[in-house]
Each structure stands twice: as C-alpha cells, then as structure tokens.
Amino acid sequence: MEEVMVTGNDVFGDGVNIAARIEPKADADGIMVSDAIQSEAKNNVPAHFVSVGRLPMKNIAQPPELFKVFPLEVQAAPSGGGGAGAAAAAPAGSSGDSGGGANTFKI
C-alpha cells in the first residue's frame, strides 16, 4: 500500500503517482486497479479481477501488479493492452489526521 496525503484541496504522495500511471493503462470503458485494491476488493465487490501483470510505469521502480475489473455478469475479455480510460485507485482507508488538516490514506 502506498501513502496518499490530503491537505485542503491538494492530494499527493506515491499512491497518487501510481494511480496516475495506472489510469492510461485502462481500456476506454474499463477499470484497472492495483494489486492492493484488488486484494481489498476481491471478496467485497461483485466483480472478476483479471491480472495483466506488472506493466512498466514511468518513475516507478517496482510497479504493482495490475488487474482489469469486470462485473460478475460480464465475462472477462482477454487482456489486450492499455488505452485511455478510467482507473480505480480509491483510498482503502484512513490512517487519521496527521495534523494541520492533512489526512493520510493508504492505497
């Protein structure tokens, strides 16, 4: 899990950088998530997760394993590369207020 810090309207940290690298790898109408999100969601959401492996990411030395997400009623399509689209990398939980109105999340 990577740290994400929120201060006012600013969001920053390694988790934000990784999410920004995942987003363009998703299909135009699809969802792509990291292994951390897949691990938290796999038994809690009605979806299939299909690994596409660890794709290279600019300035990320050890990129996470990525997963395409499909609703249970949709058969998972074969992996076919990236595309511009939506990615899901929402904060999985809060570690509380770190002072000065800043919150820290792990994704």
Phi, psi and omega per residue, in radians:
M1 nan 2.449 -3.123
E2 -1.894 2.599 -3.101
E3 -1.400 2.435 3.035
V4 -2.259 2.230 -3.139
M5 -1.957 2.444 3.130
V6 -2.118 2.144 3.069
T7 -2.277 1.901 -3.078
G8 1.054 -2.091 3.115
N9 -1.688 0.040 -3.123
D10 -1.659 2.381 3.077
V11 -2.208 2.227 -3.104
F12 -2.659 2.947 3.134
G13 2.233 3.048 -3.121
D14 -1.043 -0.656 3.127
G15 -1.066 -0.642 3.110
V16 -1.183 -0.737 3.122
N17 -1.100 -0.739 3.127
I18 -1.157 -0.751 3.113
A19 -1.046 -0.673 3.114
A20 -1.153 -0.507 3.113
R21 -1.420 -0.486 3.129
I22 -1.296 -0.717 -3.024
E23 -0.856 -0.870 -3.102
P24 -1.272 -0.168 3.130
K25 -1.491 -0.216 3.123
A26 -1.348 2.615 3.014
D27 -1.114 2.760 -3.082
A28 -0.968 -0.642 -3.122
D29 -1.961 0.378 -3.047
G30 -2.065 3.131 3.108
I31 -2.206 2.359 3.083
M32 -2.206 2.355 3.134
V33 -2.298 2.808 3.081
S34 -1.403 2.939 3.112
D35 -1.066 -0.580 3.122
A36 -1.117 -0.764 3.129
I37 -1.211 -0.732 3.123
Q38 -1.041 -0.744 -3.121
S39 -1.082 -0.722 3.132
E40 -1.282 -0.594 -3.003
A41 -1.608 -0.394 -2.932
K42 -0.987 -0.556 3.126
N43 -1.845 0.135 -3.062
N44 -2.109 -0.158 3.124
V45 -2.280 2.566 3.139
P46 -1.380 1.393 -3.080
A47 -2.628 2.746 2.977
H48 -1.718 2.496 3.071
F49 -2.098 2.156 -3.110
V50 -2.051 2.072 -3.112
S51 -1.181 2.397 3.008
V52 -1.983 0.093 3.082
G53 1.565 -2.911 3.127
R54 -1.771 1.791 -3.115
L55 -1.550 2.558 3.120
P56 -1.059 2.476 3.109
M57 -2.361 2.268 -3.137
K58 -0.971 2.256 3.092
N59 1.093 0.318 3.070
I60 -2.052 1.852 -3.047
A61 -1.120 -0.725 -3.139
Q62 -2.199 1.469 -3.102
P63 -1.146 2.598 3.114
P64 -1.299 2.796 2.981
E65 -1.182 2.422 -3.117
L66 -1.912 2.612 -3.127
F67 -2.309 2.346 2.939
K68 -1.416 2.529 -3.107
V69 -1.999 2.305 3.120
F70 -2.269 2.412 3.040
P71 -1.069 2.662 -3.104
L72 -0.986 -0.601 -3.103
E73 -1.351 -0.110 3.121
V74 -1.892 2.264 3.091
Q75 -1.233 2.318 3.134
A76 -1.088 2.246 3.114
A77 -1.457 2.710 3.090
P78 -1.062 2.578 3.118
S79 -1.121 2.288 -3.108
G80 -2.400 0.533 3.101
G81 1.648 -2.907 -3.018
G82 -1.730 -2.641 -3.113
G83 2.696 2.941 3.116
A84 -1.503 2.177 -3.140
G85 -3.030 -2.988 -3.076
A86 -1.455 2.501 3.043
A87 -2.170 2.574 3.096
A88 -1.868 2.070 3.059
A89 -2.551 0.996 -3.100
A90 -1.369 2.657 3.107
P91 -1.015 2.342 -3.127
A92 -1.521 -0.262 3.129
G93 3.059 2.848 -3.121
S94 -1.849 2.456 3.057
S95 -1.762 0.255 3.032
G96 1.725 -3.125 -3.117
D97 -1.464 2.195 -3.121
S98 -1.700 0.281 3.083
G99 1.727 2.644 3.084
G100 1.123 0.383 3.121
G101 1.380 0.159 -3.137
A102 -1.634 2.346 3.048
N103 -1.929 2.572 3.127
T104 -2.062 2.286 3.133
F105 -2.133 2.725 3.031
K106 -1.961 2.274 3.054
I107 -2.226 nan nan
